[in-house]
Amino acid sequence: MPAKRVGPLAPGAERRRVRRVLVLPALVLTVVAGLLPALAARADAAEQAPSGTPVVVIGDSISSVGARDRYRRGATGETSTRPVVWWGRLAELAGLDPQAMLPLTEGGSGYLHPGAGTTSDGRPLCHGTTFGQRLAAVRAARPQVLVVAGGRNDTATCSGTVRTAASPDQQRRGIRAFYAELATLADEIGLPRTQVYVLVPWGTSEAFSRTRLEREIEAAARMHGLTFVPVPNLGRTELLDTTHPNDAGGRRLAQAVAEGSTITATLTGLAATPRPVTRPVSVRASTACSVAEQADARPVTWGRAGAAGLVNAQLARARRTPLRVGPGSWLDQALPAGASIVAEPAVGDVAWWPSGPRAGLGSGEHVAVVRGLGRGGLDVHVVESGPTRVCRRTTYGPASLPRAYVRMRATRGTPLGLVTGVRAGRRSVSVTGWAYDPDAATGRTGVRVTVRTGGTVLARRVVAGQYERFAVKATVPARTARGLRPGRKVQVVVEAINAPGTHGSRSARLGTRTLRLAR
């Protein structure tokens, strides 16, 4: 019996804010790949989005948070560490919270070419979405800035599930149709056309195709008053393979966009917008001790932003997030990552010494977590890791006060996303959408779909993939389905799961919907 189609989920997700350091995910941010053929055409696209999403990025795998270990032919040998995505570096320059960024990015996609969909499972291309099929999600998000970065995959298109070469006429018509629709959409949602930034990141291969496609994209964007930003080809030492930027490539691409447009000033303005800031978290001795010990030991798993990220993650009662350590001292890594030096410390701030403040603490840097001040600021009470790595509370007086107090930027790490379509079958529910965890080091965001009736869970499915788009089918087991009458009313709950060891609440509810299974 044909599946019964149901509209998009209703919005509704409470996000608990915690303190953490500002760090942007790599190539924007990864989230969930499509695990089914695309269920939604534009009519399925979302009328639901997280409230207040200042920046949306439409793009392909160059702008995705996809797993970097897929690209193993890079000249620099970066095969397992996910570099921060280029627009993440751009936002870092502006001091913008990653929670302000929503990536609608999918590997293999473009103006004409649908995304790769499920290639990680060995299935063919052409199962994902095109840029145009994401415009309804842009309408729902109502961003203040939109970035469109792509074109690399439009040397080909799809006929059904078969990939075929795209003719110049097909490319021209597809690109012009997209920008005509985008310009109309921008006017409808109050997005200034000049704050739609268009670029064509590429790589080293197929240079002739890039020249032709870039000219078409630039002409179409400028025709509608959008901002086109020329960017350079990246060299072999700036790529993981011949297409995808490593960290050096991401930084160069971000710098080129910053210097070639006004986007940095625009993002800085968004970052400066007053936002509620959470109060400092309370300090627990065991947590603070673990922080101090890890930062002193300088292990290779310091955290998402080096030791600064580890400290703040621990203070937020989260486990550390592994990431390869970089050069420089603790303080050198903390400050560019969003921390700041303050004159008057508060509970939860980090006390820093360039060398051990007393015998037995070593000659290297030392950190502790502030518990409070005494004697009008002459003493500082801290929790630290002692000489034998035993957690202890101690007090430092005027002769050994910290050289600096460091405060982490207050921000959030809870996943965000939106649902673009829901379909109900006789004993299954299929959901499509986008999800993204700003500080997940693994580049993957899980999505959980739960189908229940009354207090009984009929089906639950959890998936995680390579790209930001997800497609989940939750099927009621045959044994359970025997007692279900056709057309039974069920509740569907869709959640983005917070990655273990990162900031934010355990999960973010992207939406709920009560509907009936198909008869």
C-alpha positions in Angstrom: 0.0 0.0 0.0 1.4 3.4 -0.8 3.0 5.4 2.0 1.0 8.1 3.6 2.8 11.4 3.4 2.8 13.7 6.3 4.0 17.3 6.7 7.2 18.4 8.4 7.6 18.1 12.1 6.6 20.9 14.4 9.4 22.9 15.9 10.4 22.6 19.5 13.7 21.9 21.1 15.0 23.1 24.4 18.8 23.7 24.4 20.6 23.8 27.7 23.5 26.2 27.6 26.9 25.5 29.1 30.3 27.2 29.2 32.8 26.1 26.6 35.5 27.5 24.4 34.8 28.7 21.0 35.9 26.2 18.4 34.4 25.5 15.1 34.0 22.0 13.7 35.9 21.0 10.7 34.5 21.4 7.5 31.5 22.5 8.8 30.8 20.6 11.5 29.6 16.2 10.4 26.7 15.2 10.7 24.5 12.6 9.4 24.6 11.1 6.0 21.5 10.1 4.0 21.1 6.4 4.6 18.1 6.0 2.3 17.3 7.3 -1.1 16.1 10.9 -0.9 12.6 10.9 0.4 11.9 14.5 0.0 11.7 16.7 -3.1 11.2 20.4 -2.5 7.7 20.0 -1.3 9.0 18.0 1.6 11.5 20.7 2.6 11.3 21.9 6.1 9.0 24.5 7.6 10.9 24.0 10.8 14.3 25.2 11.9 16.1 26.2 15.1 15.2 29.7 16.0 17.9 32.3 15.4 20.3 30.6 12.9 22.3 33.6 11.8 24.4 31.8 9.1 23.5 29.0 6.8 26.1 27.3 4.5 25.0 25.4 1.3 27.8 23.3 -0.1 29.4 20.0 -1.0 32.0 17.9 0.7 34.6 20.7 0.6 32.3 22.6 3.0 31.0 19.6 4.9 31.9 18.3 8.3 32.3 14.9 6.7 34.9 12.4 8.0 38.3 13.5 6.8 39.8 10.0 7.0 38.1 9.2 3.7 40.7 11.2 1.8 44.0 9.2 2.1 46.0 10.4 -0.9 46.9 13.8 0.5 50.4 15.2 -0.1 50.7 16.0 3.6 49.5 12.6 4.9 46.6 14.0 6.9 44.4 11.0 6.8 42.8 10.7 10.2 42.6 14.2 11.7 39.6 16.2 10.6 40.7 19.8 9.9 38.5 22.6 10.8 36.3 23.4 7.8 37.3 26.6 5.9 34.2 28.5 6.9 34.9 27.5 10.5 38.2 29.3 10.2 36.4 32.2 8.7 34.0 32.4 11.7 37.0 32.1 14.1 38.4 35.3 12.6 35.1 37.0 13.4 34.7 35.5 16.9 31.4 33.9 15.9 29.9 31.0 17.9 29.7 27.8 15.9 26.2 27.4 17.2 25.3 30.3 14.9 26.3 28.2 11.8 24.0 25.7 10.2 25.6 23.7 7.4 23.3 22.3 4.7 26.2 20.5 3.0 26.4 17.1 1.4 29.3 15.4 -0.4 28.9 15.0 -4.1 26.2 17.6 -4.4 25.9 20.7 -6.6 23.5 22.9 -8.6 22.7 19.9 -10.9 24.2 16.9 -9.2 22.4 15.3 -6.2 24.5 14.4 -3.2 26.5 11.2 -2.8 23.9 10.0 -0.3 25.1 6.6 0.8 28.4 6.1 -0.9 30.0 5.3 2.5 28.0 2.1 2.4 29.1 1.3 -1.1 25.9 2.3 -2.8 25.9 4.5 -5.9 25.7 8.3 -6.3 22.6 10.3 -7.0 20.7 9.5 -3.8 21.1 12.9 -2.1 19.9 16.4 -2.7 20.9 19.3 -5.0 21.5 22.9 -3.8 18.0 23.9 -5.0 16.3 21.2 -2.9 17.8 22.9 0.2 16.2 26.3 -0.4 13.1 25.5 1.6 15.3 24.7 4.5 16.9 28.1 4.1 13.5 29.6 4.1 12.8 27.9 7.4 16.1 28.9 9.0 15.7 32.6 7.8 19.4 33.3 8.1 21.0 36.8 8.2 23.9 35.5 6.1 23.9 32.8 3.4 27.0 31.2 1.9 26.7 29.1 -1.3 30.0 27.3 -2.0 30.0 24.7 -4.8 30.1 23.8 -8.4 32.9 21.2 -8.3 30.5 18.3 -8.8 28.5 19.9 -11.6 30.7 18.5 -14.4 28.1 15.6 -14.2 24.4 15.2 -13.4 22.1 12.3 -12.7 19.5 10.5 -14.8 17.7 8.5 -12.2 20.5 6.7 -10.3 22.9 6.9 -13.3 25.6 9.6 -13.3 26.1 11.2 -16.7 28.2 14.1 -18.1 26.5 17.5 -17.9 26.5 19.6 -21.0 27.3 23.3 -20.9 23.7 24.1 -21.7 22.5 22.0 -18.8 25.0 23.7 -16.4 23.9 27.1 -17.6 20.2 26.5 -17.2 20.6 24.7 -13.8 22.7 27.5 -12.3 20.6 30.3 -13.6 17.4 28.7 -12.4 18.9 28.2 -8.9 20.0 31.8 -8.5 16.7 33.2 -9.8 14.9 31.2 -7.2 17.4 32.1 -4.5 17.1 35.8 -5.2 13.3 35.6 -4.9 13.6 33.7 -1.6 16.1 36.2 -0.2 13.6 39.0 -0.8 10.8 37.1 0.7 12.6 36.3 4.0 14.3 39.7 4.3 17.8 38.5 3.6 19.8 41.3 1.9 21.0 40.0 -1.5 24.5 41.5 -0.7 24.7 39.1 2.3 24.4 36.1 0.1 28.1 35.2 -0.6 28.9 32.9 -3.5 32.2 31.1 -4.2 33.5 28.1 -6.1 36.1 26.2 -4.0 37.7 23.6 -6.2 41.1 21.9 -5.9 43.8 21.0 -8.4 42.1 18.8 -11.0 39.9 19.6 -14.0 41.0 23.3 -14.1 39.3 23.9 -17.5 35.9 22.8 -16.1 36.3 25.1 -13.2 36.9 28.1 -15.4 33.7 27.5 -17.4 31.6 26.7 -14.4 32.9 29.6 -12.3 32.1 32.0 -15.1 28.5 30.8 -15.2 28.1 30.9 -11.4 29.6 34.4 -11.2 27.4 35.7 -14.0 24.2 34.3 -12.5 25.1 35.5 -8.9 26.0 39.0 -10.1 22.9 39.2 -12.3 20.7 39.0 -9.2 22.8 41.4 -7.0 24.5 38.6 -4.9 28.1 38.9 -3.7 30.5 36.7 -5.7 33.8 36.0 -4.0 36.7 34.8 -6.2 38.9 32.2 -4.4 42.2 30.7 -5.5 43.0 27.1 -6.5 44.6 25.3 -3.6 48.0 23.6 -4.1 48.8 20.0 -3.5 50.3 20.7 -0.1 47.0 22.3 0.9 44.8 19.4 0.0 44.1 15.9 1.5 43.7 14.6 -2.0 43.1 16.7 -5.2 39.9 18.4 -3.9 39.5 18.5 -0.1 41.4 21.1 2.0 43.7 20.1 4.8 44.1 22.6 7.7 46.5 24.8 5.7 44.1 24.8 2.7 41.1 25.6 4.9 43.0 28.6 6.4 44.0 29.9 3.0 40.5 29.6 1.7 39.1 31.4 4.7 41.6 34.1 4.3 40.8 34.6 0.6 37.1 34.9 1.4 37.8 37.4 4.2 40.1 39.5 2.0 37.9 39.3 -1.0 34.6 40.4 0.6 32.9 42.1 3.5 31.8 38.9 5.1 34.2 39.0 8.0 32.8 42.4 9.1 29.3 41.0 8.7 30.1 38.0 10.9 31.8 40.1 13.4 28.6 42.2 13.7 26.7 39.0 14.3 29.2 37.9 16.9 28.9 41.3 18.7 25.1 41.0 19.0 24.2 40.8 22.7 23.4 37.2 23.7 22.5 35.8 27.1 25.6 34.5 28.9 25.4 31.6 31.3 26.7 32.0 34.9 30.0 30.3 35.7 29.6 26.6 36.5 30.3 25.3 39.9 33.6 23.6 40.5 33.9 20.1 41.8 37.2 19.0 43.2 37.5 15.7 41.4 36.6 17.4 38.1 39.0 20.3 38.5 41.8 17.9 39.6 41.4 15.9 36.4 41.6 19.1 34.4 44.8 20.2 36.1 46.4 16.8 35.7 45.6 16.5 32.1 46.7 20.0 31.2 50.0 19.6 33.1 50.8 16.2 31.5 50.3 17.6 28.0 48.9 14.3 26.6 48.1 14.1 22.9 44.4 14.2 23.8 44.1 17.6 25.3 40.7 18.4 23.9 38.8 20.1 21.1 40.7 23.4 21.5 43.8 22.1 23.2 44.0 22.3 27.0 41.7 25.2 27.1 39.0 23.1 25.6 39.7 20.3 28.0 39.5 22.6 31.0 36.2 24.1 30.0 34.8 20.7 28.9 35.6 19.3 32.3 34.2 22.2 34.1 31.0 21.7 32.1 31.0 18.1 33.4 31.8 16.7 30.0 34.6 14.3 29.1 37.5 15.4 26.9 37.3 15.3 23.2 40.4 13.9 21.5 42.2 16.1 19.0 45.8 16.0 18.1 47.8 18.6 20.1 49.4 21.5 18.2 52.6 23.5 18.9 52.7 26.3 21.5 52.0 26.6 25.2 48.8 26.0 27.0 48.1 29.8 27.0 49.2 30.2 23.4 46.5 27.7 22.4 43.8 28.9 24.8 43.7 32.6 23.7 43.2 32.1 19.9 40.6 29.5 20.7 38.3 32.0 22.4 39.6 32.3 25.9 40.5 35.7 27.4 42.7 36.9 30.2 40.8 38.6 33.0 42.0 40.9 35.9 39.5 39.6 38.5 38.9 35.9 38.5 35.6 34.2 39.2 34.9 30.6 40.3 35.6 28.3 37.4 38.3 30.4 35.8 41.7 28.9 35.1 44.8 30.0 37.0 48.0 29.9 35.0 51.7 29.9 35.9 54.5 29.8 33.3 56.3 27.4 35.7 55.3 25.4 38.8 54.4 27.8 41.6 56.0 25.5 44.2 58.4 22.7 44.6 57.4 19.4 43.1 55.1 20.8 40.4 57.7 20.7 37.7 59.4 23.4 35.6 56.7 23.6 32.9 53.5 25.5 32.8 51.0 24.8 35.5 47.2 25.3 35.6 44.6 25.1 38.4 40.9 25.9 38.7 39.9 28.9 40.8 37.6 28.2 43.8 37.7 31.7 45.2 39.7 34.6 46.5 40.8 35.4 50.1 42.0 38.3 52.1 40.7 40.8 49.6 42.4 39.2 46.6 45.8 38.6 48.3 45.2 34.8 48.2 43.7 32.6 45.6 42.0 29.3 46.5 42.4 26.6 43.7 41.9 23.0 43.0 44.9 21.4 41.3 46.8 18.2 40.7 49.6 17.7 43.2 53.1 16.4 42.8 51.9 12.8 43.0 48.9 13.4 40.8 46.7 13.5 43.8 43.8 15.9 43.7 44.1 18.7 46.3 42.7 22.0 47.3 45.3 24.6 48.1 45.9 28.3 48.5 48.5 30.5 46.9 49.6 33.8 48.5 51.2 37.0 47.3 54.6 35.4 46.6 53.2 32.7 44.3 50.0 34.1 42.7 49.1 33.0 39.2 50.6 35.1 36.4 47.3 35.1 34.6 43.6 34.2 35.0 42.0 32.7 31.9 38.2 32.7 31.3 36.6 30.6 28.7 34.1 32.0 26.2 30.5 31.2 27.2 28.8 29.3 24.4 26.9 26.2 23.6 27.7 22.8 22.2 24.3 21.2 21.8 23.5 19.8 18.4 21.1 21.7 16.1 19.3 20.9 12.9 15.9 20.7 11.2 13.5 18.1 9.8 12.7 18.4 6.1 10.2 15.6 5.6 8.2 12.8 7.3 6.5 9.8 5.6 4.4 7.2 7.3 4.1 3.6 6.0 2.0 0.8 7.3 4.5 -0.1 10.0 7.3 2.4 9.5 8.1 6.1 9.6 10.8 7.7 7.4 12.3 11.1 8.4 14.8 13.3 6.5 16.6 16.4 7.6 19.9 18.0 8.6 21.8 17.8 11.9 25.1 19.2 13.1 27.1 19.1 16.4 29.3 22.2 16.6 32.1 20.7 18.7 32.1 17.0 17.7 35.7 16.0 17.0 34.7 12.8 15.2 32.8 14.7 12.5 29.7 12.6 13.0 26.3 13.4 14.6 23.8 10.7 15.5 20.1 11.1 14.9 17.5 9.1 16.9 13.9 8.5 15.7 11.5 7.1 18.2 8.0 5.9 17.3 5.6 5.3 20.2 2.0 5.0 21.1 0.9 5.7 24.6 3.7 4.7 26.8 4.9 1.9 24.4 7.9 2.4 22.2 7.1 0.7 18.9 10.3 1.4 17.0 13.6 3.3 17.6 16.4 3.8 15.1 19.7 5.6 15.5 22.0 6.5 12.6 25.2 8.4 12.0 26.9 9.1 8.8 29.4 11.3 6.9 27.5 14.4 5.9 25.0 16.8 7.5 22.0 15.3 5.8 20.2 12.4 7.4 17.5 10.0 6.3 16.2 7.5 8.9 13.6 4.8 8.6 12.2 3.4 11.8 10.3 0.1 11.3 8.0 -1.5 13.8 9.2 -5.2 14.3 6.9 -7.8 12.8 6.1 -9.3 16.2 5.0 -5.9 17.6 3.2 -4.9 14.4 0.8 -7.9 14.7 -1.2 -6.1 17.3 -1.3 -2.8 15.5 -4.4 -1.9 13.6 -4.0 -0.1 10.3 -4.0 3.7 10.6 -2.9 3.6 14.3 -2.0 7.0 15.7 1.6 7.2 16.8 4.0 9.9 18.0 7.3 10.5 16.3 10.2 12.1 18.1 13.4 13.1 16.3 16.6 14.0 18.2 20.1 14.9 17.3 22.4 13.1 19.8 25.2 15.1 21.4 28.5 13.5 20.8 30.2 11.9 23.9 32.9 14.0 25.4 31.6 17.3 24.0 29.7 20.3 25.4 25.9 20.7 25.5 23.0 18.6 26.6 22.7 14.9 25.8 20.5 15.5 22.8 18.5 18.2 21.0 14.9 17.5 20.1 14.5 18.5 16.5 10.7 18.0 16.6 7.8 15.8 17.5 4.7 14.9 15.5 1.6 12.8 16.1 0.4 11.1 12.9 -1.3 7.9 11.7 0.4 4.9 10.1 -0.8 4.2 6.6 -3.7 1.9 6.1 
